[in-house]
């Protein structure tokens, strides 16, 4: 699946999500770990809001993306 050659995606916006055994998508429960690929920073999360908060922090904190 590709968006075509025009849509380059910078590595600074790449994250890996790893879901734990407690994850139950049918109940909207997502538990695991999220890692920012470029910096290697990661956190464990117990809610989707926790994962999104970490990603938002990485993408909006001045200087974090330049540390790569």
C-alpha positions as CSV (number, residue, x, y, z in Angstrom):
1,X,0.0,0.0,0.0
2,X,1.6,3.3,-1.1
3,X,0.5,6.9,-1.3
4,X,2.7,7.4,-4.4
5,X,6.0,9.1,-4.9
6,X,4.7,12.6,-4.1
7,X,3.9,11.9,-0.4
8,X,7.2,11.6,1.4
9,X,6.9,10.7,5.0
10,X,9.7,12.0,7.2
11,X,11.2,9.6,9.7
12,X,10.6,12.2,12.4
13,X,6.9,11.3,12.2
14,X,7.4,7.5,12.4
15,X,6.3,5.6,15.5
16,X,6.1,1.9,16.3
17,X,3.2,0.6,18.4
18,X,3.5,-2.7,20.2
19,X,0.3,-4.1,21.8
20,X,0.3,-6.3,24.9
21,X,-1.7,-9.4,25.6
22,X,-4.2,-7.2,27.6
23,X,-5.3,-5.5,24.4
24,X,-8.9,-6.2,23.5
25,X,-9.9,-4.2,20.3
26,X,-13.5,-5.4,20.6
27,X,-13.8,-3.5,23.9
28,X,-11.7,-0.6,22.8
29,X,-8.8,-1.5,25.2
30,X,-5.3,-1.0,23.9
31,X,-2.3,-1.6,26.1
32,X,1.3,-1.6,25.1
33,X,4.3,0.5,24.2
34,X,4.9,3.3,21.6
35,X,8.3,4.2,20.4
36,X,9.4,7.2,18.3
37,X,11.6,5.6,15.6
38,X,14.1,8.5,15.1
39,X,14.8,9.3,18.8
40,X,14.3,5.9,20.4
41,X,12.2,7.4,23.1
42,X,9.3,5.2,24.3
43,X,6.6,4.9,26.8
44,X,4.2,2.2,27.9
45,X,0.5,3.1,27.7
46,X,-2.7,1.7,29.2
47,X,-5.1,3.8,27.1
48,X,-5.2,5.1,23.5
49,X,-5.1,8.6,25.0
50,X,-1.8,7.8,26.7
51,X,-0.3,6.6,23.4
52,X,-1.6,9.7,21.5
53,X,-0.4,12.0,24.3
54,X,3.2,10.7,23.9
55,X,3.0,11.1,20.1
56,X,1.6,14.6,20.4
57,X,4.4,15.5,22.9
58,X,7.1,14.2,20.5
59,X,5.6,16.0,17.5
60,X,5.0,19.4,19.2
61,X,7.9,19.8,21.7
62,X,10.4,22.2,20.2
63,X,13.9,20.6,19.8
64,X,12.8,16.9,20.1
65,X,12.7,16.2,16.4
66,X,16.0,18.0,15.9
67,X,17.8,15.8,18.5
68,X,17.8,12.9,16.0
